[in-house]
């Protein structure tokens, strides 16, 4: 009979071996299922996603809401290799002018979550625009009062109290929240203060919910290090968006001030020549900063440099980084567009950055785009294959 101390040591060793086997098994299961282990304690694991835009946000009336996104769409996205969707919500689509919830809209949110659960997709619920803030206010004749009006700020927190009260019963490994899309504050601290209070507001009811927080000024990567994040909260995902170089990705976009340019653009390389830049800036000096990087040599290395500040900061904090939006309009030469997506995705996946392309249905989407009237055509099989590695039959 062995002494108790020896038995105890053997027992501890046995438990350690079992634990190691368990860890190895979990790792193998994650690899074979194509999913990486989550970087957050709540188990919300994402890698490849897509935005369900123009449904409950920026609804342009392209299609009836009840048919624009259905369970068939969610099943289709799961089948072609996506593991999550990002669901943008606009305040004006979810609450009426008196601040009362629009129950029909919230019913669609709940359906979307349940469809995702049924088809093994995760979902990021993104508060995209609110009445006091729009990411493109400067070009839409709007005023962002969020940064200066205490009542507007309290109204913003109330939106999250309402959302949290309605969605808190869903599993934390199924649903995450994104506090607000593309904040545009002149002072980074204005956004940091808002994030701090919004996070506390949500945490009062949901201490374990994963919260996605984007950088100030359209979530560009260089501003991610300027975010102030609580050190003891690991259920946070840092978010960035990249549409650089804008002269290429938004070529002929009618909501940009350089929509007048009808000449050629290029990728890889400099999207426009120095001569074109000089001519455009001479006509509209406000374009100087907007098109400044359009003269640079864009390709994999330049895209990697664009993401570098965000990647380095996320690693420093031990948090997952998420590129919640990127995309390029089909107005550019097709092969150049596909090359841009290939290069950008390689940078993301080489650096373990989760992503969601903009978008599912729309002019940036994965279907042939014909016009605002007919909206979409057949699936763009080449684009889908570049994004997910799957070519639908």
N, C-alpha and C positions, 0 to 999 in steps of 0.2 A: 504494500500500500504506500503510495507516494505521500509525502508531507503536504499539508494544506498550502504552504507557500508555493510548492512546485506546481500543484494543481491550479492554483490561482494564476501563476505565470502562464501555464499552458492554456488556461481558459482565455486570458487576455490576448495571447498570441492567436488563438483560434478566432476570436472575435475580430481581431485586426485583419486576419486573412480573409474572413467573410466580408468585412467592410471593403477591402481592396477589390475582391471579386465583384462586389456589388457596384463599386465605382466603375470598374472596367466594363461590366455588363451594360451599365447605363450609358457609358461613352460609346460602346459598340452599337447599342440600340439607336443612339442619336445619330451616329454616322450612317448607319444603314437605312434609317428613315429619312435621311437627307436634311435633318434638322440639327442645328447646333444647340448645345445646352444654353439656357438663358443666363444672362449676366446679372439678373436681378433675383432677389429672394422669392418673389411671388411666382416665378416660373413662367412669366410672359415671354415666350420665345418667338422672335420674328427674324426673317432673313430677306425674303423677296415678296414685295407687295405691290399694290396698284391702287390708285385713287378713284373712288366712286364719285366723281365730280358731276356737277350739273343735274343733280337729283334733289338733294335737300340743301344745296348751296349753289349760287350762281345759276339758278334755274332760268334758262332762256326760252322755255316753252318748246323745245325741240320735239318732245314726245310726252304723252300723258304720263304722269308720275307713276301710276300703277303698272305701266308696262315698260318704263325706261330701265328700271332695275327690278329683277324678279329672282326667285330662288334659282331659276335656270342659269342666270348670269353667275351667281355665286358658285354653283356646281361647275360651270364651265371654267371659271378662274382656278378653282381647285384642281381641275383636271389637266390644265396646261402648265401647272408647276408653281403657282403662287401659294404662299403660306399665310398671307394676311391681306386685308384691305384697310385702307384709310378712308374714313367716312367724314367728309367735310359737312358741317352744319352752319347755316347762317341764322343769326338771331331773327331776322324778319321772316324766315321760313318756318321757325319753330315757335315763336311767340307773337301774338298780335300787338297792335299799337298800344294797348293798355297793359301789356306785359303778361297776358294770360296765355298759358300753353295752348298751342294748336294741336289738339289731341290726334288728329289724323296724321300729322307729321311725326309725332312721337311714336305712333303705331308703326310707321315705316322703319324707324330706328330700331324698335324692338324686333320687328320681323328680320331686319338685316342681321342683327346679333344672333337670332335663333337660326337663321339660314347658315351663318358662318359656323355656329356650333355643330350643326348637323353635318357639315361638309369639312370639318376639321381645319377651319381657317381661324386665325386670330383677327381682331378688329381694333383699330385705333379710332376713337371717336374724337374728331377734331373740331373745335369751335373756330370756324373759319373766318367769318366776319361778324362784327356786332354793330349795332346802330351807331355807337360812339367811335368806331374804328374800322377803317378799311385799308388794306395794304396798298391799294392803288388809288388812294384818295386824291392825290395830286393830279392824276389824269382823268378823274371821274367827276371833278367839280364838287368833291365832298370835303368835309372838315372833320379831322380827328380830335374830338373833345376829350378823349379818354385820359390824356396825360395831364389835363389841367382842371377837370371838373370832378370834384369829390362825389357828386351824385352819380355821374357816369361810371366812376370806379366801383361804387357800391352796387350799382346795377349789374356790372360785370360779375362781381362776386355772387350776386343773387342768381345769375344764370347758372353758375356752377353749383350753387346750393340746390337748385331745381334739378339739374342734370344728375347730380350725385344721388339725390333722394330717389330719382326714378330708376337709376341704373345700378345702384350699389349692390343689388342682390345677384348680379351676374358674376361668375367666377373671375378671380383676379388673373388667372392664367389665360382667360379668353378675351377680356376687354381691357384696353388702356385708354387713358384720356390725354388729349393734347390741349394744353391750357389756352393757347390762341395762335392762330396762324399768322406768320410774318409780321410781327410787331414793327412799327416804324416810329420810334421815339427819337427825338433829337439828342436826348441825353440817355445813355445806357442805364443810368441809375433809375430813371423813371420806370423802365421795364423791370429792372431788378426788384424794385420795391413792390411793383404789382405782382410779380411772380411770387415773392415771399408771402404776401397776404393771400393770394389765390391758392397757393399750396397749403397753407394753414387751414383755409376754409374747407378744402377737399379732405384734408387729413382728419378733420374733426369727425367725419363720418366713415372715412375709408383710409385707415392707416396703412393698408397694404396694397392699395391700388397703384399700378405703374403709371407714372405721369411723364408725358413727353413734353420737353421744354425746348423751344427753339431760340436761337440767337436773335438779337435785335437787328433792325434794318434788313428786313426780308430774309432773315435767317442765314445770311451769307457766312461761309466758314471762318473768315478772318475775325468775326465777332464772337464766335463761340467761347474763346477764353475770357471774354468780358462778362459772361454770365456769372451771377453769384448763386451758387447752389449749396444747400445745407450739407455739411460733411457727413452727417449720420443717417442720411436717407439714401439707401441704395436702390430703392424702387423708382428710380428716375432714369429716363433715356434722354440723352442730349440729341437735339435735332438741328440739321442744317438743310438748306436748299441750294441747288446749283443749277443755274441756267446760263452760265458763262461758256463762251462769249455771247453776250446778248445779241450782237449784230448778226450772228449766225443762227442761234436757236429761235430768235423772234423775227426772222426775216419777213418783212411785209406785214407784220402784225399790226392791225389797225388800231390797237390801243396803245401804241408806242409813238413817241415823237419822231422816230426815224422811219415811219411808215412810207414816207415819200420816196425813199431810195428804191430805185428799180434796177440798178446795176447788179453785177454778179457778186456772189459771196463764195467763200471756199472753206473747206475743212478736209484734211489737216492743213496747217499753215495759217497765214494771216487771213482772217475773214474778208477784210477789205484792205485796199492799198493805202499808202500814205496820201496819195493824191486824192483819193475818194474821201478820206477822213478830212483833209484840209478843206475840200469843197463843201462838205456837209456842215462842218463847224463854222465856216465862213457864213453860211446861210442861216445857221441856228447855233449860236455860241453855247446854248444850254446843252448841246450834245457832246461837248468836249469830254466831260467826265464819263458820261454814259457809254461812249464808244472808245474810250481811251485804250482799253486792252484789246480792241479789235485789230490793232496793228501788230500784235504779238504773234509769235509762232505757236499755234495751238496744236496739241497732239497729246499723247499719253503722259509725257513728262510735265507738260504745262497743266494738265488736268490734275495730276498728282500734287503739284505745287498748290493748286487752288484749294484742295481738300486738306492739305498738311496741317494748318493751324488747328482745325477741328479734330482731326485724328489724334494729334499729339496731346491735346488737352483732355480728350475723352480717356485716353490711356493713362494720363497722369491721375485722373480722378477715379479710375477703375470703373467707369460707366460705359454702357453701350452707346455707340454713335449711330444715328439713323439719318439717312438722306431721304426725307419725307416727300421731296418733289425734285424732279429733273425732267427734262424733255426737250424736244426740238420739233418745230413745225414742219409739215410736209412740203413747205414752199421752197425748200432748198433741194439741190440735186439728190436723188434718192440714195445713191451709193454713199454719198458724203454723209447723209443723215444716219444711215446704218453704221457707218464707220465711227461716227461720234458716239453712238450708243455703245458700240463694242468697247471703245477705249474707256469711256466713263465707267462702265460696269466692271471692267477689269480692275480699275483703280479701287472701286468700292469693295469688290470681293477679295482682292489681294490683301486688303486691310481690315477685313471682317466688319465692314460697315453694312448694316441692314439698309434696305432701300424700298421705296415705293415710287414707281414711275408715274408721272402725270401724263396720261390718265387712261381710263378705260374707254369711255365713249366721249368723243369730242375731237377738236382739230389736232390735238397732240396724241390722240388715242391709238389703240391697237387695231382699229378697223379703218378701212378706206374712208377718207373724209371727202365728201362731195360738196356740201354747202350747209349753211345753217338751216336750210329748209328740209333737205333730205337727211341731214345729219350724218348717217353712217352707211357704209356698204358692207362688203364682205370682210372677214378677218384678214388682217395683214400678216400673212403667214411668215414672211421674212422677219418682220419686226418682232413677232411673238417668239420666234426661234432665237433671235439675238437676246431677248430679255430673259427668257426662261429655259432655253436649251431644249425646248420641246416644239415640235412642228405638228400642230393639230392635223388630223386627217380630214 
